[in-house]
Amino acid sequence: ESFQTQLAENKKAVEVANETVEVLQNSGDSIMNVMHIMQYQDIHRQKIERVINVMRALSKYMNTLFEGKIEDEKRVSSATHIAGDTHNDVASTEDIEALLAQFGNQ
């Protein structure tokens, strides 16, 4: 009778141990899944940081490009006649404005 009692307790202990092993394995799978998700998010965070850094660099570049210290009147004007042209026909300012007005009327 004591042998049967001890055998039943041992079987119960084995069942509890098996359940514990199963819970631990499921927990390990869950932990690995969480780590995978965190790694995925970290990769995307790094990509977003790179984009933000590029945007900041472009913004800084554009700001320095457009905040030049030269007054607009002193800047080089656009060429109306380029050296090497075979004709001397130069468009006047009035011609250009008339052409733009014509496009505006269409």
N, C-alpha and C positions, 0 to 999 in steps of 0.2 A: 504494500500500500504506500509506503513512503517513497518507494522507487517510482511508482506511477505519479505521485505528486511532484516529485523532483523532475521527472520526464516532462510533465505538463508545463512546469515552470520554465524548463529549458526551451521547450518549443515556443512558449510565449516570448521568452527573451530573444530567440532567434527571429521571430516575427517582428519584434520591436527594432532589432538591429537592422533587419532588411528594410523596414520602413524608414529608418533613420538614414541608411545608405541612399535610398531612393530620393529622400528629401534633399540630401546633400548634393546628389548628382543634378537634381532639378535646379537647385540654388546655383551650382556651378555654371549650368547652362544659362541661367538668367544673368549671372554676373558677366559671362562672356558676351551675351547679347547687349548688355548695357555698355560694356567697353567698346564694342563694335559701333554702337550708336554715337558714343562720345568721340571716337576717332573720326567718324564720318562728319560730325559737327565741327571738329577741330580743323579738318581739311577745308571745309567750306568757310570757316572763320578766317583761315589763312588766305584763301582766295579773295574774300571780301576785303581783308586788310591790304592786299596787293592792289586791288582796284582803287581803294581809298587813297593809298599812297601815290598811285599814278595820277589820280584826279587832283590831289594836292599839288603835286609837282607841276602838272599842267596849269593849274590855277596860278601858282606862283610865277611860272614862265609867262603866262598871258598878262598878268599884272605888271611884270617888269617890262614886257614888250610894249604895252599900251600906255604906261605912265612915263614915257620918255620926257626928258627935260627940254627938248627942242620945241620951240614955238612953231605952230603950223605954217606961219608965213615964211619961216626960214628953212623949211624942209624943201628938198628937191622936188620941183614940179614934174609932172608927167611929160614925157617927150612928145612933141608934135611932129618932129621930123627927125628920123634916125639917120645917122651918118651911114652912107652906103646906099640910101634909097636912090632909085634911078629917076624919080620924078620930083618935081618941086611943088606939087600940089599939097598944100597944107590946109587942113580943115580949121576954119576959124571958130572961135567960141560961139558966135552967132549961129553958124551952121550946125554945130553940135546941139545947141539948145533947141533949134528948130526941129532937128531930127528927133530929139527926145519928146518934144511937144507933139510931134506927129504920132509917135508911138503911144503917147498918153491919150490921144483922141480916139484911138482904135478900140 
